[in-house]
Amino acid sequence: QVLLVESGGGLVQSGDSLRLSCTASGRTFTDYTMGWFRQATGKEREFVAGISHLSAVTEYADSVKSRFAISRDNRKNTVYLQMDSLRPEDTAVYFCAADSMTARVSRLRREYDYWGQGTQVTVSS
């Protein structure tokens, strides 16, 4: 069992930055690829970014590429999502997730085994 706890969400203005954190406990952190997903009101949960267990591979949704950066600190069991140039359309609940298949970064929700409770990001125009 892996427990994931997100933090760092909040209310910001368009163009601002936020950094989300997700801290894991319960299992060896490097056993997992980590991903960030988001879900806006009335929409499906969508992939945002992912990072393999030793940070060799990263993937981004086209909508956030060049604005968001995912990273992880395996000593701290934490994955980060640096979000710059935020837009109102980035408003959503952001979830981190863990995938036990470390050799890939999947964009599919069904591939992730554990999920955090989410943190709200609201971007005003």
Backbone as ProteinMPNN parsed JSONL, in Angstrom:
{"seq_chain_A": "QVLLVESGGGLVQSGDSLRLSCTASGRTFTDYTMGWFRQATGKEREFVAGISHLSAVTEYADSVKSRFAISRDNRKNTVYLQMDSLRPEDTAVYFCAADSMTARVSRLRREYDYWGQGTQVTVSS", "coords_chain_A": {"N_chain_A": [[0.842, -1.176, 0.0], [0.514, 2.219, -0.81], [0.663, 5.46, 0.358], [-0.317, 8.589, -0.691], [0.157, 12.028, -0.535], [-0.869, 15.121, -1.467], [0.119, 18.567, -1.818], [0.209, 22.194, -1.877], [-1.521, 23.451, -3.603], [-3.764, 26.17, -4.608], [-5.188, 29.509, -4.885], [-4.55, 31.508, -7.592], [-3.428, 34.11, -9.844], [-3.821, 34.56, -13.389], [-0.943, 33.771, -15.233], [0.696, 33.513, -13.061], [2.736, 31.409, -10.863], [2.884, 28.094, -9.45], [3.921, 25.52, -7.18], [3.379, 22.202, -6.899], [3.435, 19.547, -4.54], [3.957, 16.106, -3.803], [3.98, 13.699, -1.467], [5.102, 10.479, -0.692], [4.412, 7.473, 1.13], [4.917, 4.324, 2.759], [5.76, 2.35, 0.883], [8.668, 1.428, -1.075], [9.87, 4.215, -2.632], [11.196, 4.436, -5.077], [10.266, 2.279, -6.459], [8.278, 3.027, -8.1], [6.889, 4.62, -10.933], [5.857, 7.991, -11.216], [2.997, 10.067, -11.503], [1.175, 13.009, -12.522], [-2.145, 14.035, -12.578], [-5.145, 15.757, -13.616], [-8.358, 17.095, -12.855], [-10.962, 18.852, -14.026], [-13.981, 20.588, -13.183], [-16.782, 18.775, -14.111], [-15.455, 17.441, -16.114], [-13.4, 14.795, -17.571], [-10.84, 13.027, -15.777], [-7.533, 13.872, -16.501], [-4.319, 13.186, -17.932], [-1.376, 14.865, -16.922], [1.44, 15.071, -16.401], [4.337, 12.925, -16.162], [6.866, 10.914, -14.535], [9.611, 8.756, -14.627], [10.984, 6.119, -12.492], [13.66, 6.673, -11.809], [13.956, 9.139, -12.816], [14.688, 9.275, -15.48], [12.995, 9.38, -17.633], [10.539, 11.59, -18.781], [7.211, 12.751, -19.317], [4.765, 14.79, -20.892], [1.567, 16.33, -21.078], [0.332, 17.829, -24.048], [-0.869, 20.278, -23.628], [0.397, 21.424, -21.47], [3.047, 21.345, -21.848], [6.208, 22.877, -21.89], [5.383, 24.75, -20.054], [4.942, 23.536, -17.597], [6.792, 21.564, -15.237], [7.919, 18.448, -14.231], [9.38, 16.79, -11.469], [11.389, 14.776, -9.243], [12.375, 13.888, -5.932], [14.04, 11.404, -4.728], [15.186, 10.892, -2.303], [13.593, 12.196, -0.556], [11.174, 11.071, -0.965], [9.329, 12.329, -2.654], [7.441, 13.888, -5.212], [7.31, 16.511, -7.563], [5.469, 19.205, -9.092], [6.107, 21.758, -10.994], [4.512, 24.622, -11.914], [4.217, 26.991, -14.264], [3.354, 30.174, -15.779], [0.54, 30.076, -15.52], [-2.836, 29.417, -16.518], [-6.337, 30.246, -16.82], [-7.636, 27.947, -17.735], [-6.184, 25.927, -16.595], [-7.277, 25.449, -14.198], [-8.293, 23.152, -11.821], [-8.714, 20.098, -9.925], [-5.822, 18.654, -8.787], [-4.13, 15.609, -8.979], [-1.818, 13.3, -7.635], [-0.226, 10.24, -8.62], [0.746, 6.778, -8.478], [2.56, 4.377, -10.261], [3.323, 1.045, -10.595], [4.858, -0.02, -12.609], [7.89, 0.577, -13.502], [9.393, 1.021, -15.769], [8.327, 2.635, -17.661], [6.429, 5.572, -18.654], [3.22, 6.028, -18.251], [0.304, 7.4, -19.814], [-2.193, 6.74, -19.124], [-4.963, 6.52, -16.998], [-5.788, 4.087, -15.898], [-3.524, 2.609, -15.539], [-2.284, 3.345, -13.252], [-1.691, 2.673, -9.87], [-2.049, 3.692, -7.313], [-3.455, 6.547, -5.703], [-3.499, 10.005, -4.772], [-5.354, 12.308, -2.645], [-5.917, 14.659, -3.848], [-5.428, 18.131, -4.782], [-6.592, 21.426, -4.884], [-6.346, 23.647, -7.572], [-6.761, 26.879, -8.569], [-7.106, 29.218, -11.053], [-7.378, 32.51, -11.672], [-8.657, 34.888, -14.016]], "CA_chain_A": [[0.0, 0.0, 0.0], [1.232, 3.49, -0.89], [-0.137, 6.636, 0.711], [0.151, 9.78, -1.4], [-0.452, 13.239, 0.0], [-0.524, 16.302, -2.253], [0.034, 19.884, -1.185], [0.716, 23.289, -2.695], [-2.541, 24.098, -4.421], [-4.246, 27.449, -4.113], [-5.806, 30.447, -5.813], [-3.553, 32.408, -8.165], [-3.883, 34.846, -11.022], [-3.273, 34.136, -14.676], [0.458, 34.121, -15.388], [1.437, 33.169, -11.837], [3.322, 30.071, -10.74], [2.657, 27.29, -8.254], [4.595, 24.243, -7.163], [2.697, 21.153, -6.164], [4.258, 18.471, -4.0], [3.26, 14.878, -3.429], [4.874, 12.878, -0.661], [4.657, 9.088, -0.618], [4.853, 6.656, 2.257], [4.391, 2.974, 2.796], [6.547, 1.43, 0.072], [9.88, 2.028, -1.623], [9.447, 5.232, -3.602], [11.794, 4.18, -6.388], [9.552, 1.187, -7.11], [7.135, 3.569, -8.807], [6.754, 5.798, -11.772], [4.891, 8.91, -10.618], [2.297, 10.909, -12.461], [0.202, 14.037, -12.105], [-3.362, 14.133, -13.365], [-6.016, 16.807, -13.13], [-9.768, 16.938, -13.207], [-11.766, 20.066, -13.926], [-15.399, 20.324, -12.91], [-17.555, 18.296, -15.247], [-14.6, 16.833, -17.147], [-12.684, 13.592, -17.223], [-9.496, 13.193, -15.247], [-6.6, 13.803, -17.615], [-2.892, 13.133, -17.667], [-0.653, 16.135, -17.003], [2.879, 14.817, -16.515], [4.797, 11.726, -15.473], [8.311, 10.781, -14.42], [9.988, 7.383, -14.297], [11.427, 5.949, -11.108], [14.962, 7.318, -11.602], [13.881, 10.436, -13.501], [15.272, 9.218, -16.827], [11.95, 9.642, -18.63], [9.41, 12.445, -18.413], [6.201, 12.934, -20.345], [3.864, 15.895, -20.6], [0.449, 16.613, -21.969], [0.645, 18.945, -24.957], [-1.419, 21.529, -23.109], [1.239, 21.989, -20.405], [4.459, 21.274, -22.253], [6.949, 24.15, -21.863], [4.948, 25.575, -18.926], [5.022, 22.725, -16.376], [7.948, 20.678, -15.129], [7.815, 17.434, -13.18], [10.657, 16.316, -10.938], [11.22, 13.986, -8.028], [13.511, 13.743, -5.031], [13.841, 10.072, -4.161], [15.603, 10.892, -0.891], [12.487, 12.752, 0.227], [9.933, 10.376, -1.359], [8.442, 13.409, -3.082], [7.391, 14.309, -6.604], [6.902, 17.907, -7.667], [4.99, 19.726, -10.364], [6.282, 23.2, -11.09], [3.564, 25.119, -12.901], [4.46, 28.392, -14.598], [2.458, 30.772, -16.782], [-0.762, 29.439, -15.335], [-3.973, 29.942, -17.268], [-7.612, 29.843, -16.206], [-7.981, 26.567, -18.121], [-5.457, 24.988, -15.743], [-8.056, 25.26, -12.976], [-8.702, 21.755, -11.651], [-8.119, 19.359, -8.816], [-4.632, 17.953, -9.255], [-3.891, 14.363, -8.26], [-0.639, 12.517, -7.979], [-0.516, 8.818, -8.731], [1.921, 5.91, -8.534], [2.461, 3.236, -11.175], [4.378, 0.101, -10.209], [5.671, -0.364, -13.773], [8.862, 1.664, -13.476], [10.133, 1.161, -17.023], [7.574, 3.447, -18.61], [5.547, 6.601, -18.115], [1.94, 5.867, -18.928], [-0.65, 8.507, -19.767], [-3.505, 6.153, -18.89], [-5.353, 6.455, -15.585], [-5.948, 2.711, -15.419], [-2.215, 2.001, -15.27], [-1.771, 3.827, -11.972], [-2.199, 1.806, -8.818], [-2.367, 4.444, -6.096], [-3.825, 7.933, -5.954], [-3.678, 10.914, -3.657], [-6.706, 12.832, -2.459], [-6.059, 15.817, -4.72], [-5.282, 19.489, -4.27], [-7.28, 22.333, -5.792], [-5.642, 24.782, -8.182], [-7.7, 27.783, -9.217], [-6.415, 30.315, -11.726], [-8.329, 33.554, -12.059], [-8.216, 35.668, -15.187]], "C_chain_A": [[0.888, 1.24, 0.0], [0.263, 4.605, -0.541], [0.491, 7.853, 0.05], [-0.59, 10.997, -0.871], [0.06, 14.434, -0.793], [-0.627, 17.564, -1.416], [0.489, 20.929, -2.189], [-0.304, 23.966, -3.584], [-2.964, 25.433, -3.838], [-4.902, 28.258, -5.206], [-4.741, 31.431, -6.284], [-4.169, 33.13, -9.348], [-3.212, 34.292, -12.275], [-1.842, 34.665, -14.819], [1.321, 33.796, -14.184], [1.977, 31.745, -11.905], [2.882, 29.424, -9.433], [3.537, 26.056, -8.342], [3.809, 23.287, -6.285], [3.713, 20.119, -5.692], [3.372, 17.273, -3.7], [4.262, 13.99, -2.706], [4.274, 11.489, -0.476], [5.181, 8.416, 0.64], [4.275, 5.265, 2.099], [5.171, 1.951, 1.998], [7.78, 2.16, -0.445], [9.528, 2.955, -2.772], [9.991, 4.942, -4.992], [11.217, 2.936, -7.07], [8.453, 1.687, -8.032], [7.499, 4.694, -9.762], [5.676, 6.667, -11.148], [4.269, 9.793, -11.688], [1.451, 11.956, -11.775], [-0.946, 14.023, -13.104], [-4.16, 15.32, -12.833], [-7.445, 16.559, -13.617], [-10.491, 18.255, -12.951], [-13.225, 19.678, -13.708], [-16.116, 19.91, -14.182], [-16.751, 17.633, -16.345], [-13.945, 15.556, -16.63], [-11.323, 13.929, -16.609], [-8.497, 12.965, -16.368], [-5.152, 13.807, -17.137], [-2.279, 14.516, -17.833], [0.834, 15.89, -17.251], [3.228, 13.543, -15.765], [6.311, 11.656, -15.491], [8.647, 9.363, -13.979], [10.73, 7.335, -12.966], [12.774, 6.591, -10.805], [15.098, 8.601, -12.41], [14.448, 10.432, -14.92], [14.27, 9.623, -17.898], [10.898, 10.557, -18.037], [8.482, 12.586, -19.608], [5.273, 14.054, -19.912], [2.687, 15.885, -21.572], [0.817, 17.816, -22.833], [0.218, 20.284, -24.378], [-0.534, 22.184, -22.054], [2.721, 21.988, -20.753], [5.018, 22.685, -22.374], [6.497, 25.077, -20.734], [5.103, 24.851, -17.587], [6.274, 21.87, -16.409], [7.752, 19.726, -13.956], [9.216, 17.026, -12.75], [10.379, 15.479, -9.695], [12.521, 13.978, -7.24], [13.32, 12.421, -4.295], [14.319, 9.979, -2.712], [14.473, 11.369, 0.009], [11.151, 12.088, -0.09], [8.884, 11.363, -1.882], [8.576, 13.654, -4.579], [6.796, 15.708, -6.648], [6.317, 18.186, -9.043], [5.113, 21.241, -10.297], [5.403, 23.701, -12.232], [3.783, 26.612, -13.085], [3.458, 28.866, -15.646], [1.069, 30.158, -16.712], [-1.867, 30.188, -16.057], [-5.264, 29.526, -16.576], [-7.998, 28.403, -16.548], [-7.172, 25.519, -17.373], [-6.197, 24.728, -14.426], [-8.606, 23.843, -12.904], [-8.246, 21.266, -10.279], [-6.978, 18.529, -9.392], [-4.349, 16.763, -8.344], [-2.521, 13.812, -8.613], [-0.992, 11.037, -7.905], [0.777, 8.045, -8.89], [1.629, 4.679, -9.381], [3.624, 2.296, -10.881], [5.229, -0.36, -11.376], [6.683, 0.754, -13.988], [9.528, 1.935, -14.822], [9.424, 2.054, -18.041], [6.933, 4.597, -17.873], [4.247, 6.51, -18.902], [1.094, 7.122, -18.774], [-2.054, 8.024, -19.39], [-3.811, 6.042, -17.407], [-5.333, 5.039, -15.055], [-4.622, 2.048, -15.079], [-1.668, 2.382, -13.899], [-2.476, 3.115, -10.835], [-2.676, 2.569, -7.585], [-2.559, 5.911, -6.449], [-3.862, 8.725, -4.657], [-5.099, 11.454, -3.624], [-6.967, 14.078, -3.301], [-5.86, 17.139, -4.007], [-5.832, 20.451, -5.323], [-6.345, 23.435, -6.269], [-6.683, 25.608, -8.919], [-6.93, 28.972, -9.765], [-7.453, 31.318, -12.193], [-7.758, 34.387, -13.204], [-8.054, 37.144, -14.851]], "O_chain_A": [[1.886, 1.303, 0.718], [-0.836, 4.676, -1.09], [1.682, 8.115, 0.211], [-1.817, 10.994, -0.773], [1.255, 14.728, -0.799], [-1.367, 17.619, -0.433], [1.079, 20.602, -3.219], [0.01, 24.952, -4.251], [-2.579, 25.789, -2.724], [-5.142, 27.767, -6.309], [-4.107, 32.106, -5.472], [-5.272, 32.813, -9.793], [-2.169, 33.641, -12.208], [-1.567, 35.837, -14.563], [2.549, 33.803, -14.279], [1.722, 30.993, -12.846], [2.556, 30.098, -8.456], [3.866, 25.595, -9.435], [3.601, 23.529, -5.096], [4.713, 19.855, -6.36], [2.191, 17.416, -3.385], [5.272, 13.582, -3.28], [3.096, 11.342, -0.149], [6.253, 8.75, 1.144], [3.282, 5.056, 1.401], [5.24, 0.788, 2.397], [7.912, 3.371, -0.268], [8.951, 2.524, -3.771], [9.305, 5.183, -5.985], [11.654, 2.584, -8.166], [7.769, 0.892, -8.676], [8.293, 5.582, -9.45], [4.693, 6.155, -10.612], [4.926, 10.206, -12.644], [1.064, 11.816, -10.615], [-0.736, 14.004, -14.317], [-3.891, 15.825, -11.744], [-7.684, 15.91, -14.636], [-10.613, 18.707, -11.813], [-13.634, 18.56, -14.022], [-16.064, 20.605, -15.197], [-17.296, 17.296, -17.396], [-13.935, 15.276, -15.431], [-10.74, 14.977, -16.888], [-8.595, 11.982, -17.102], [-4.82, 14.357, -16.087], [-2.616, 15.249, -18.763], [1.413, 16.432, -18.192], [2.514, 13.129, -14.852], [6.963, 12.255, -16.346], [8.028, 8.834, -13.056], [11.06, 8.369, -12.386], [13.017, 7.012, -9.674], [16.203, 9.085, -12.656], [14.664, 11.498, -15.496], [14.649, 10.148, -18.945], [10.42, 10.33, -16.926], [8.914, 12.544, -20.76], [5.024, 14.248, -18.722], [2.812, 15.482, -22.729], [1.533, 18.713, -22.387], [0.867, 21.304, -24.611], [-0.691, 23.371, -21.769], [3.541, 22.562, -20.036], [4.358, 23.578, -22.905], [7.152, 26.086, -20.474], [5.365, 25.483, -16.564], [6.757, 21.497, -17.479], [7.457, 20.147, -12.837], [10.126, 16.93, -13.573], [9.267, 15.481, -9.166], [13.613, 14.052, -7.803], [12.532, 12.334, -3.353], [13.901, 9.084, -1.977], [14.398, 11.001, 1.182], [10.115, 12.484, 0.444], [7.697, 11.237, -1.581], [9.674, 13.63, -5.136], [5.899, 16.044, -5.875], [6.624, 17.505, -10.022], [4.327, 21.915, -9.632], [5.536, 23.258, -13.373], [3.559, 27.4, -12.166], [2.803, 28.063, -16.311], [0.498, 29.769, -17.731], [-1.84, 31.411, -16.19], [-5.277, 28.551, -15.824], [-8.618, 27.718, -15.734], [-7.449, 24.327, -17.506], [-5.783, 23.882, -13.634], [-9.3, 23.389, -13.814], [-7.494, 21.941, -9.576], [-7.156, 17.794, -10.363], [-4.329, 16.883, -7.119], [-2.113, 13.857, -9.773], [-1.932, 10.638, -7.218], [1.778, 8.576, -9.371], [0.593, 4.03, -9.233], [4.782, 2.711, -10.915], [6.237, -1.033, -11.162], [6.358, 1.774, -14.596], [10.163, 2.975, -14.995], [9.894, 2.2, -19.169], [6.885, 4.618, -16.643], [4.19, 6.875, -20.076], [1.152, 7.813, -17.757], [-2.994, 8.819, -19.343], [-2.997, 5.523, -16.642], [-4.923, 4.794, -13.921], [-4.604, 1.024, -14.397], [-0.688, 1.796, -13.439], [-3.699, 2.971, -10.834], [-3.601, 2.135, -6.898], [-1.922, 6.443, -7.358], [-4.204, 8.204, -3.596], [-5.935, 11.106, -4.459], [-8.114, 14.501, -3.448], [-6.088, 17.26, -2.804], [-5.562, 20.298, -6.514], [-5.649, 24.07, -5.477], [-7.397, 25.101, -9.783], [-6.199, 29.646, -9.039], [-8.309, 30.999, -13.018], [-6.546, 34.56, -13.333], [-7.691, 37.938, -15.719]]}, "name": "protein", "num_of_chains": 1, "seq": "QVLLVESGGGLVQSGDSLRLSCTASGRTFTDYTMGWFRQATGKEREFVAGISHLSAVTEYADSVKSRFAISRDNRKNTVYLQMDSLRPEDTAVYFCAADSMTARVSRLRREYDYWGQGTQVTVSS"}
